[in-house]
Amino acid sequence: MKFQLAGLLLGVSVVAFAAAPLAESTFTEIIQDVNVVTASDKTVTPARKDATFKAPDLVRTGPDSRVELTAPDQTITRIGANTVFTFEPGERNLRLEQGSLLFSSPTGKGGGTIKNRGTAAAVLGTTLICTVLPDRSFKTLVLEGQGKVTLAGGRSIVLNAGEMVIVRPDGNDFGPVMIFNLQELASRLLLVAGFSRPLPSLPLLAAAIQVQTIQTAAGKGDRFTPWQVAAKGLDLNAEDAASSQKPSFLNLQNLGREAVSPSQP
């Protein structure tokens, strides 16, 4: 898919067919300092669990804070610390002004477009993470499924599960595609493991980890980028932030879906 974006607009898109607009979601979990900024008069009020958040208001999180929103179609948006985020009215677009978010859209339910100053990526039925780095570059990591990141000028690349790319601050070029160890990284990330309920796409992530593990054991895997590089700009579990040891992650027997296939775009 190709996107025509006015001006320099960086984004990541998850697109399906004629999906309903993604203009509102319900706060399903709130951790620490999370506020809603009303678009009309900039009034700031604390976010409330089970309340509905609607475009074009903003969600703003403080340090050590995060929040989960669930749309009527079960699309999940998880927002990290020090993040400013909103939906755009009328479409399935999300705008990430700063910080990080995880976006997970069930296959066939719609998806959305994550924007921040300069690119677009098309994905269907996938879980990905986007973060704005301190130098204003924009990083996308695909946890399961497949993504297509497209620059404002039209040039694009496809990312598979376990791949990431950084779009440079001017939005005109990609850095190299890097391979990260899904199992090594995922449990360290608060956007994945820092909420009271499991991510609904966790079985698909587990299946992607199985595929990557098999490929690595068969000598077909590429050299992994250090997890510290992949995790830059993302919130980490406290016990993992100062440790380079690989933590335990998923016990597939506990997922109840031992024979899950990775999602397809």
Secondary structure as the mmCIF struct_conf table of DSSP 4:
data_model
#
loop_
_struct_conf.conf_type_id
_struct_conf.id
_struct_conf.beg_label_comp_id
_struct_conf.beg_label_asym_id
_struct_conf.beg_label_seq_id
_struct_conf.end_label_comp_id
_struct_conf.end_label_asym_id
_struct_conf.end_label_seq_id
BEND BEND1 ALA A 6 LEU A 8
STRN STRN1 GLY A 11 VAL A 14
BEND BEND2 PHE A 17 ALA A 18
HELX_LH_PP_P HELX_LH_PP_P1 ALA A 19 PRO A 21
STRN STRN2 GLU A 24 ILE A 31
BEND BEND3 GLN A 32 GLN A 32
STRN STRN3 VAL A 34 VAL A 37
TURN_TY1_P TURN_TY1_P1 ALA A 39 ASP A 41
STRN STRN4 VAL A 44 PRO A 46
TURN_TY1_P TURN_TY1_P2 LYS A 49 ASP A 50
HELX_LH_PP_P HELX_LH_PP_P2 ALA A 51 ALA A 51
STRN STRN5 THR A 52 LYS A 54
TURN_TY1_P TURN_TY1_P3 ALA A 55 PRO A 56
STRN STRN6 LEU A 58 THR A 61
TURN_TY1_P TURN_TY1_P4 PRO A 63 ASP A 64
STRN STRN7 ARG A 66 THR A 70
TURN_TY1_P TURN_TY1_P5 PRO A 72 ASP A 73
STRN STRN8 ILE A 76 ILE A 79
TURN_TY1_P TURN_TY1_P6 ALA A 81 ASN A 82
STRN STRN9 VAL A 84 GLU A 88
TURN_TY1_P TURN_TY1_P7 PRO A 89 ARG A 92
STRN STRN10 ASN A 93 GLN A 98
BEND BEND4 GLY A 99 GLY A 99
STRN STRN11 SER A 100 SER A 104
TURN_TY1_P TURN_TY1_P8 THR A 107 GLY A 108
BEND BEND5 LYS A 109 LYS A 109
STRN STRN12 GLY A 112 LYS A 115
BEND BEND6 ASN A 116 GLY A 118
STRN STRN13 THR A 119 VAL A 123
BEND BEND7 LEU A 124 GLY A 125
STRN STRN14 THR A 127 VAL A 132
TURN_TY1_P TURN_TY1_P9 PRO A 134 ASP A 135
BEND BEND8 ARG A 136 ARG A 136
STRN STRN15 PHE A 138 GLU A 144
BEND BEND9 GLY A 145 GLY A 145
STRN STRN16 GLN A 146 LEU A 151
TURN_TY1_P TURN_TY1_P10 ALA A 152 GLY A 153
BEND BEND10 GLY A 154 GLY A 154
STRN STRN17 SER A 156 ASN A 160
TURN_TY1_P TURN_TY1_P11 ALA A 161 GLY A 162
STRN STRN18 GLU A 163 VAL A 167
TURN_TY1_P TURN_TY1_P12 PRO A 169 ASP A 170
BEND BEND11 GLY A 171 ASN A 172
STRN STRN19 PHE A 174 PHE A 174
STRN STRN20 MET A 178 ILE A 179
STRN STRN21 PHE A 180 PHE A 180
HELX_RH_AL_P HELX_RH_AL_P1 LEU A 182 ALA A 186
TURN_TY1_P TURN_TY1_P13 SER A 187 ARG A 188
STRN STRN22 LEU A 189 LEU A 189
HELX_RH_AL_P HELX_RH_AL_P2 LEU A 190 ALA A 193
BEND BEND12 GLY A 194 ARG A 197
TURN_TY1_P TURN_TY1_P14 PRO A 200 SER A 201
HELX_RH_AL_P HELX_RH_AL_P3 LEU A 202 ALA A 217
TURN_TY1_P TURN_TY1_P15 ALA A 218 GLY A 219
BEND BEND13 GLY A 221 GLY A 221
HELX_LH_PP_P HELX_LH_PP_P3 ASP A 222 PHE A 224
STRN STRN23 THR A 225 THR A 225
HELX_LH_PP_P HELX_LH_PP_P4 PRO A 226 PRO A 226
HELX_RH_AL_P HELX_RH_AL_P4 TRP A 227 ALA A 230
TURN_TY1_P TURN_TY1_P16 ALA A 231 GLY A 233
BEND BEND14 LEU A 234 LEU A 234
STRN STRN24 LEU A 236 LEU A 236
HELX_RH_AL_P HELX_RH_AL_P5 ALA A 238 ALA A 241
TURN_TY1_P TURN_TY1_P17 ALA A 242 ALA A 242
BEND BEND15 GLN A 245 GLN A 245
HELX_LH_PP_P HELX_LH_PP_P5 LYS A 246 SER A 248
HELX_RH_3T_P HELX_RH_3T_P1 LEU A 252 ASN A 254
TURN_TY1_P TURN_TY1_P18 LEU A 255 LEU A 255
BEND BEND16 GLY A 256 GLY A 256
TURN_TY1_P TURN_TY1_P19 GLU A 258 ALA A 259
HELX_LH_PP_P HELX_LH_PP_P6 VAL A 260 SER A 263
#
